[in-house]
Structures are given as C-alpha cells and as structure tokens.
Amino acid sequence: MTKLVKFEADYADEFDVHGFRVMSKPDWDDFVSKAEKVNYPIEIYFGTNEAIEVDSFKELMRSFKVTELNETDAKCISQHFNNYANRCEFGWDPIDHIIDKYHDQNSGDSYEL
C-alpha cells in the first residue's frame, strides 16, 4: 500500500516548514524504525542557517500526518510531483536527514579529538 506522508513544523516561531512525499509502506516502516533508534535531541538543518530542533521521537512523529493512497490517487500525485530522482515529493521534510543521522550514530565509527 502507498502512503502520503505530510510534514509540518514551525521554525523558531518565524515560519512554517511544509513538505510531502509518497512512500511505500515498507519504506515508511523502515523510516519509523530508524527514527525511533536515533539519539535525541537533534537539530535538522534545512538552509544556510536554519534548523529544526527535535527533542524526541514522539515530537518528531507529531509533525507527520500519514494517509493511505489508492493506486489511482498515487498515480495522479506522481504525475505532477515526480522529481529528478524519480521520487514523488514536494517541499521539505526531514526523512532523509533522520535516516542519515541514524546511520551516522550506528556506523560504529567514533571520532575523538
């Protein structure tokens, strides 16, 4: 089953950050599993000097609204929002950043100064 994953967060009481993407259920489940294992709090940067601070997994998940899409709706959205990477998304969301953070924290590499 396909999911429409919408993200909304507030940046420093100055403006809202919005985005959405269409994901398969296995991709969404994989993201949730990894996001749950990230060590919070974290900062997620999305501009030259802008970041969203996330204190917990629960807080992160409150920023998402997930709905099921039937095949017809998924195709319609994909026709209008597929990008250069053949991913159906628009705006900004932290999904890729959270997955990167998970891999960084679980790579086994440690860096000490």
C-alpha positions as CSV (number, residue, x, y, z in Angstrom):
1,M,0.0,0.0,0.0
2,T,1.2,3.5,-0.8
3,K,1.3,6.3,1.8
4,L,1.1,10.1,1.5
5,V,3.4,11.4,4.2
6,K,2.9,15.1,5.0
7,F,5.3,17.0,7.3
8,E,4.7,20.3,9.0
9,A,6.9,22.1,11.6
10,D,7.5,25.6,12.9
11,Y,10.9,27.2,12.6
12,A,11.7,29.5,15.5
13,D,8.2,31.0,15.6
14,E,9.1,32.7,12.3
15,F,7.6,30.5,9.6
16,D,6.2,27.0,9.0
17,V,8.1,24.3,7.1
18,H,5.9,22.0,4.9
19,G,6.5,19.1,2.6
20,F,5.1,15.8,1.5
21,R,6.2,12.7,-0.3
22,V,4.6,9.5,-1.5
23,M,6.2,6.4,0.0
24,S,5.6,2.6,0.0
25,K,4.5,1.1,3.3
26,P,7.9,-0.8,3.7
27,D,9.8,2.5,3.1
28,W,7.7,4.3,5.7
29,D,8.0,1.5,8.2
30,D,11.8,1.4,7.7
31,F,12.0,5.2,8.3
32,V,9.9,4.9,11.5
33,S,12.1,2.0,12.8
34,K,15.3,4.1,12.2
35,A,13.8,7.3,13.6
36,E,12.9,5.5,16.8
37,K,16.6,4.5,17.3
38,V,18.1,8.0,16.8
39,N,19.5,9.6,19.9
40,Y,17.5,12.7,20.6
41,P,17.6,15.7,20.9
42,I,18.9,16.6,17.4
43,E,19.0,19.6,15.1
44,I,18.0,19.2,11.5
45,Y,19.4,21.9,9.2
46,F,17.5,22.8,6.1
47,G,19.0,26.1,5.0
48,T,22.2,28.1,5.4
49,N,21.4,28.8,9.0
50,E,18.0,27.3,9.8
51,A,17.4,24.2,11.8
52,I,14.5,22.5,13.5
53,E,15.2,21.2,16.9
54,V,13.6,17.8,17.7
55,D,13.7,16.7,21.4
56,S,12.2,13.2,21.0
57,F,10.9,10.6,18.6
58,K,7.4,11.4,19.8
59,E,7.8,15.0,18.9
60,L,9.1,14.1,15.5
61,M,6.2,11.8,14.8
62,R,3.7,14.5,15.8
63,S,5.0,16.5,12.8
64,F,3.8,13.9,10.3
65,K,0.4,13.1,9.0
66,V,0.2,9.8,7.1
67,T,-2.7,8.7,5.0
68,E,-3.2,5.7,2.7
69,L,-3.4,6.3,-1.0
70,N,-5.2,4.1,-3.5
71,E,-3.4,3.4,-6.8
72,T,-5.3,6.0,-8.8
73,D,-4.5,8.8,-6.3
74,A,-0.9,7.8,-6.0
75,K,-0.5,7.8,-9.9
76,C,-2.2,11.2,-10.1
77,I,0.1,12.8,-7.5
78,S,3.2,11.2,-9.0
79,Q,2.4,12.6,-12.5
80,H,2.6,16.1,-11.0
81,F,5.3,15.9,-8.4
82,N,8.0,13.3,-9.5
83,N,11.4,15.0,-9.3
84,Y,14.8,14.4,-10.9
85,A,15.4,11.4,-8.7
86,N,12.1,9.9,-9.7
87,R,10.8,10.4,-6.2
88,C,7.4,11.9,-5.6
89,E,7.8,14.8,-3.2
90,F,7.3,18.5,-2.8
91,G,8.6,21.0,-0.2
92,W,10.9,19.9,2.6
93,D,10.7,17.1,5.1
94,P,13.4,15.6,7.5
95,I,13.1,11.9,6.4
96,D,16.4,11.7,4.6
97,H,18.2,13.7,7.3
98,I,16.8,11.4,10.0
99,I,17.9,8.3,8.1
100,D,21.4,9.9,7.7
101,K,21.5,10.7,11.4
102,Y,20.6,7.0,12.2
103,H,23.4,5.8,10.0
104,D,25.9,8.3,11.5
105,Q,25.0,7.2,15.1
106,N,25.1,3.5,14.2
107,S,28.1,3.2,11.9
108,G,30.5,2.0,14.6
109,D,32.9,4.8,13.7
110,S,33.9,7.0,16.5
111,Y,35.7,10.3,16.2
112,E,37.6,11.8,19.0
113,L,39.5,15.0,19.0
